[in-house]
């Protein structure tokens, strides 16, 4: 009986040894990558979703309150700069305007009369002065009275002209008061929304009390994408850097973007990472097609790009820039390298690896470590 037990144990040991050596000889199956040259880009993306914005947007309201008398546009209308959009009731001001215009006209007529009299008095004074010098029949008193009258009439002429200036200033004041009842387009654009009806009372928003503007005007001839960038990544971004814009509403990314603004401050919001607002402007007309202000968007700013450089997949890289190199006989050897540009897909190799060397991609599999034998997956 003891010999039988011993025999069974020997058989089991032989089976286990055979399995061990056969497994060691075959090695672990792994996915590999041949080190080669290719493109590597370093880029920075937004931390939270960005927004498509019109390059200009104005919430328009009259400078003075009143009832809407006329609406000259509808939602969706395209307007030109200084085009009249809305008018509140101003008939009282128009009546004052007519009054001031009439006042200016009357003052001009009065000034003309007074100045003609002043010119006549000046001529009379000059004649008397000549007669006194020639015939000595004109007394000094007559000359003095004529000269005094001429000066007085001249002053009256100046005063009447000043009255005209006062009337014209009053006229300009009324004209400006009328202009305050009008809403004009500050730039070429599209009427996005109208929040007023005929007869409705509208007024500018009081301080600290936001109200809907009567007219919302957009300039969509150019669009920008505003998105927050983490404060750690923000120092790498410079004005003019190229950028791509991706939108949930469209499949194709739009890569004609340029960095046109970097906020001069860091946004500090409770329970959120601190970020810097960055604006991207799309420069190609085809990239603006079908875009609407308010779309959500993501940005990717290109920091640097190397078109043909040695690279390895990011998934193959271990901590401290190490890879598992596969030798000719299938043995795994750790190899450190000097990294350059990197992104989610590839890391540039500055030194430490050569073209054609084989590295392991599936570094997370059990048993894949330095000193193990592996087989390449077909």
matplotlib code that plots the C-alpha trace (Angstrom):
import matplotlib.pyplot as plt

x = [0.0, 2.8, 4.5, 1.2, 0.9, 4.5, 3.9, 0.9, 2.8, 5.6, 3.2, 1.6, 5.0, 5.9, 2.7, 3.1, 6.7, 5.7, 3.0, 5.4, 8.1, 5.8, 4.2, 7.5, 8.7, 5.6, 5.5, 2.6, 0.7, 0.9, 0.1, 3.3, 4.2, 7.1, 8.7, 8.3, 8.2, 5.0, 3.2, 2.9, 0.9, 0.8, -2.5, -4.6, -8.4, -11.1, -12.1, -15.8, -18.0, -17.6, -20.2, -20.5, -21.0, -21.7, -18.7, -21.0, -24.3, -26.3, -29.3, -31.0, -33.4, -34.4, -32.5, -35.8, -38.9, -42.1, -44.9, -43.8, -45.3, -43.6, -41.7, -39.8, -38.4, -39.3, -37.4, -34.9, -34.6, -31.2, -30.5, -27.8, -25.9, -28.0, -31.2, -34.3, -35.6, -38.1, -39.7, -41.4, -44.1, -42.6, -45.3, -44.8, -41.1, -41.9, -44.2, -41.4, -39.1, -41.5, -41.7, -37.9, -37.6, -40.0, -38.2, -34.9, -36.6, -38.1, -34.8, -33.0, -35.5, -35.2, -31.4, -31.4, -33.6, -31.4, -28.2, -29.5, -30.4, -26.9, -25.3, -27.4, -26.4, -22.8, -23.0, -24.8, -22.0, -19.3, -21.0, -21.3, -17.7, -16.7, -19.0, -17.5, -14.0, -14.9, -17.5, -17.3, -21.1, -21.7, -21.4, -19.3, -22.5, -24.2, -21.2, -21.1, -24.8, -24.4, -21.4, -23.0, -26.2, -24.0, -22.2, -25.5, -27.1, -24.0, -24.2, -27.9, -26.9, -24.5, -27.1, -29.7, -27.2, -26.4, -30.2, -30.1, -27.3, -29.4, -32.4, -30.3, -28.9, -32.5, -33.4, -30.4, -31.5, -35.0, -33.5, -31.4, -34.4, -36.3, -33.2, -33.4, -36.8, -35.5, -33.6, -31.1, -28.9, -25.3, -23.9, -25.0, -26.7, -29.7, -32.6, -32.5, -35.4, -38.0, -39.4, -41.9, -45.3, -47.0, -48.3, -46.2, -44.2, -40.5, -37.6, -33.9, -33.0, -32.6, -29.3, -29.3, -32.6, -32.2, -35.1, -35.6, -34.3, -36.9, -34.5, -31.7, -29.3, -26.6, -23.7, -23.2, -20.8, -18.1, -18.4, -16.2, -16.0, -15.5, -14.3, -12.5, -8.9, -7.4, -5.0, -2.2, -2.5, -3.3, 0.3, 1.1, -1.5, -0.5, -2.6, -2.7, -2.2, -4.3, -7.3, -10.0, -13.6, -15.8, -19.6, -22.1, -24.5, -22.0, -19.6, -16.9, -14.5, -13.8, -10.1, -9.8, -9.8, -7.3, -6.8, -8.0, -8.4, -6.9, -8.6, -6.3, -7.5, -8.3, -12.0, -12.5, -15.7, -16.7, -16.3, -14.8, -11.2, -9.8, -9.8, -8.8, -11.4, -10.0, -11.7, -11.3, -12.4, -13.2, -11.7, -13.1, -16.5, -17.3, -16.7, -19.4, -22.1, -25.1, -23.5, -25.7, -24.8, -25.5, -24.3, -22.1, -18.5, -15.1, -11.8, -8.4, -5.5, -2.4, 0.6, 3.3, 3.5, 6.3, 5.3, 7.9, 9.4, 10.0, 7.0, 5.4, 1.8, 0.8, -0.8, 2.5, 4.4, 4.9, 5.6, 8.7, 8.7, 9.6, 8.5, 8.9, 11.2, 10.9, 14.2, 14.8, 14.3, 11.0, 12.4, 11.0, 13.4, 12.5, 13.8, 13.7, 13.5, 13.5, 10.0, 9.2, 5.7, 2.8, -0.9, -3.5, -2.4, 1.4, 4.5, 7.5, 10.8, 13.9, 16.4, 16.5, 14.7, 15.3, 13.2, 12.1, 12.4, 9.5, 7.6, 4.7, 1.3, -0.7, 1.3, -1.7, -1.9, -1.0, 2.6, 3.7, 6.8, 10.5, 12.1, 9.0, 8.9, 6.2, 4.8, 3.6, -0.1, -0.8]
y = [0.0, 2.4, 1.7, 2.5, 5.9, 6.7, 5.8, 8.0, 10.9, 10.5, 10.6, 13.8, 15.4, 14.5, 15.9, 19.2, 19.5, 18.8, 21.5, 24.0, 23.5, 23.5, 26.8, 28.4, 27.4, 28.7, 32.0, 34.5, 35.8, 39.6, 42.3, 44.1, 47.3, 48.0, 51.3, 53.6, 57.2, 59.2, 62.4, 63.5, 66.5, 68.2, 69.8, 71.3, 70.7, 72.4, 71.1, 71.9, 72.3, 75.5, 77.6, 79.1, 82.8, 85.6, 87.9, 90.8, 90.7, 93.7, 93.8, 96.9, 99.2, 102.8, 105.3, 106.5, 104.7, 104.8, 102.9, 101.2, 103.2, 101.5, 98.3, 98.4, 94.8, 91.2, 88.3, 87.0, 90.3, 91.3, 95.0, 97.5, 99.8, 102.8, 101.2, 102.2, 99.2, 100.6, 103.8, 104.7, 107.4, 110.9, 113.1, 115.6, 115.9, 116.3, 119.2, 120.8, 120.2, 122.2, 124.9, 125.2, 125.3, 128.1, 129.9, 129.7, 131.1, 134.0, 134.7, 134.8, 137.3, 139.5, 139.3, 140.4, 143.4, 144.5, 144.0, 146.1, 148.9, 148.6, 148.9, 152.0, 153.6, 152.9, 154.6, 157.7, 158.0, 157.8, 160.6, 162.9, 162.4, 163.4, 166.5, 167.7, 167.5, 169.4, 172.0, 172.3, 172.7, 169.5, 169.7, 167.2, 166.2, 165.1, 163.0, 161.5, 160.6, 159.0, 157.0, 155.8, 154.8, 152.9, 150.9, 150.1, 148.9, 146.8, 145.2, 144.5, 142.8, 140.6, 139.8, 138.8, 136.4, 134.9, 134.4, 132.4, 130.1, 129.6, 128.6, 126.3, 124.6, 124.1, 122.6, 120.2, 119.2, 118.3, 116.4, 114.4, 113.7, 112.4, 110.2, 108.7, 107.4, 105.5, 102.2, 101.9, 99.0, 99.7, 97.3, 95.1, 92.0, 89.8, 90.3, 87.3, 88.1, 90.8, 91.1, 94.0, 94.6, 97.7, 99.8, 97.9, 100.0, 99.5, 100.9, 100.4, 97.9, 99.7, 99.0, 95.5, 94.6, 92.6, 92.8, 91.4, 93.8, 94.8, 93.7, 91.2, 91.8, 89.3, 89.8, 86.2, 87.2, 85.7, 83.2, 82.5, 79.5, 80.4, 77.5, 77.1, 75.7, 74.3, 76.8, 74.2, 74.0, 77.7, 79.0, 76.9, 78.7, 81.7, 84.1, 82.9, 79.2, 76.9, 75.1, 72.6, 72.9, 69.8, 70.0, 67.4, 68.5, 67.7, 64.8, 66.8, 68.8, 72.3, 73.1, 76.7, 78.1, 80.5, 81.6, 85.2, 85.9, 84.5, 85.9, 88.0, 86.3, 82.9, 82.0, 81.0, 79.1, 77.1, 73.4, 73.7, 73.6, 77.0, 77.8, 80.4, 81.4, 81.0, 82.2, 80.5, 82.2, 80.1, 81.7, 79.7, 80.4, 76.7, 76.1, 78.7, 76.9, 75.8, 77.0, 78.9, 80.8, 78.7, 75.4, 73.5, 72.9, 71.5, 73.0, 71.5, 74.0, 72.7, 73.6, 71.8, 69.3, 67.1, 65.6, 62.7, 61.6, 58.4, 57.5, 54.8, 54.3, 55.9, 52.6, 50.8, 53.2, 52.4, 54.8, 57.0, 56.6, 52.8, 50.2, 46.4, 45.6, 42.2, 40.5, 38.1, 35.1, 36.5, 37.7, 40.9, 43.7, 47.0, 50.0, 53.6, 56.4, 60.2, 61.5, 64.6, 65.6, 63.5, 63.1, 60.4, 58.3, 58.6, 59.8, 61.1, 59.2, 61.5, 58.8, 55.3, 53.4, 52.7, 52.2, 48.6, 47.6, 45.6, 46.7, 45.2, 46.9, 44.7, 45.7, 45.0, 41.3, 38.9, 37.8, 40.5, 41.8, 42.0, 38.5, 36.8, 35.0, 36.1, 35.2, 37.8, 37.7, 37.1]
z = [0.0, 0.8, -2.5, -4.3, -2.6, -3.4, -7.0, -7.3, -5.7, -8.2, -11.1, -9.8, -9.4, -12.9, -14.3, -12.4, -13.6, -17.2, -17.0, -15.4, -18.0, -20.9, -19.7, -19.1, -22.6, -24.3, -22.4, -21.7, -24.7, -25.0, -27.5, -28.7, -30.6, -32.9, -32.0, -35.1, -36.1, -36.4, -35.4, -31.8, -30.7, -27.3, -26.6, -23.8, -23.4, -21.4, -18.0, -18.3, -21.3, -23.2, -25.1, -28.6, -28.4, -30.9, -31.3, -30.3, -28.4, -27.2, -24.9, -26.1, -24.2, -24.5, -22.3, -20.9, -19.9, -21.8, -23.7, -26.9, -29.7, -32.7, -33.3, -36.6, -36.6, -36.0, -34.5, -37.0, -39.0, -40.2, -39.4, -40.3, -37.9, -36.7, -38.1, -36.0, -34.1, -31.5, -30.4, -27.2, -27.0, -27.5, -28.9, -26.1, -27.0, -30.7, -29.8, -27.8, -30.8, -33.0, -30.4, -30.1, -33.9, -34.1, -31.3, -33.1, -36.3, -34.3, -32.6, -35.9, -37.3, -34.2, -34.3, -38.0, -37.2, -34.2, -36.1, -39.0, -36.6, -35.1, -38.5, -39.2, -35.9, -36.6, -40.0, -38.4, -35.8, -38.5, -40.6, -37.6, -36.7, -40.3, -40.3, -37.0, -38.4, -41.6, -40.8, -37.0, -37.0, -35.1, -31.4, -29.3, -27.5, -30.7, -31.7, -28.2, -28.3, -31.8, -30.8, -27.6, -29.5, -32.1, -29.3, -27.6, -30.8, -31.5, -28.0, -28.6, -31.9, -30.0, -27.3, -29.9, -31.5, -28.1, -27.7, -30.9, -29.5, -26.4, -28.5, -30.6, -27.4, -26.2, -29.5, -29.3, -25.8, -27.1, -30.0, -27.6, -25.4, -28.4, -29.3, -25.8, -26.7, -29.7, -29.9, -32.8, -33.8, -32.5, -35.2, -38.1, -36.7, -36.3, -34.0, -31.7, -29.4, -28.8, -25.3, -25.8, -27.3, -28.6, -25.7, -23.1, -20.7, -21.0, -19.0, -18.5, -15.8, -12.4, -10.7, -9.2, -10.7, -13.9, -16.4, -19.8, -22.5, -25.2, -28.0, -28.0, -30.9, -32.1, -34.5, -35.8, -38.6, -36.4, -33.5, -30.5, -28.2, -24.5, -22.3, -19.0, -18.9, -15.7, -14.1, -14.3, -18.1, -18.8, -18.7, -21.8, -23.9, -26.0, -28.2, -31.8, -31.1, -33.3, -31.8, -32.7, -31.6, -31.1, -30.7, -29.5, -32.2, -35.0, -35.8, -37.6, -35.5, -36.7, -36.6, -38.0, -34.5, -33.1, -29.5, -29.4, -25.7, -22.5, -19.4, -17.2, -14.0, -12.5, -11.9, -8.3, -7.7, -4.7, -5.0, -8.5, -9.8, -10.5, -14.2, -16.8, -19.4, -23.0, -26.2, -29.6, -32.8, -35.9, -39.0, -41.9, -43.2, -43.7, -40.0, -39.1, -41.1, -38.9, -35.7, -33.3, -30.2, -27.1, -28.5, -26.1, -27.3, -26.3, -27.3, -27.9, -28.1, -29.9, -27.8, -30.0, -32.8, -34.2, -37.5, -37.7, -34.4, -32.5, -30.4, -28.2, -27.3, -24.0, -22.8, -23.0, -20.7, -17.0, -14.2, -14.6, -18.4, -18.5, -21.0, -21.1, -24.0, -25.6, -26.5, -29.3, -27.1, -25.7, -22.3, -20.9, -19.9, -18.3, -20.4, -19.3, -21.9, -22.1, -23.0, -25.0, -26.2, -25.0, -25.3, -24.6, -27.5, -27.9, -26.1, -27.9, -27.3, -27.1, -26.1, -24.7, -27.6, -31.2, -34.3, -34.7, -31.1, -29.7, -26.5, -24.7, -25.0, -22.6, -19.5, -17.2, -17.8, -14.9, -15.0, -17.5, -15.7, -16.1, -16.3, -17.8, -21.1, -23.5, -26.9, -29.4, -30.2, -33.8]

ax = plt.figure().add_subplot(projection="3d")
ax.plot(x, y, z, "-o")
ax.set_aspect("equal")
plt.show()
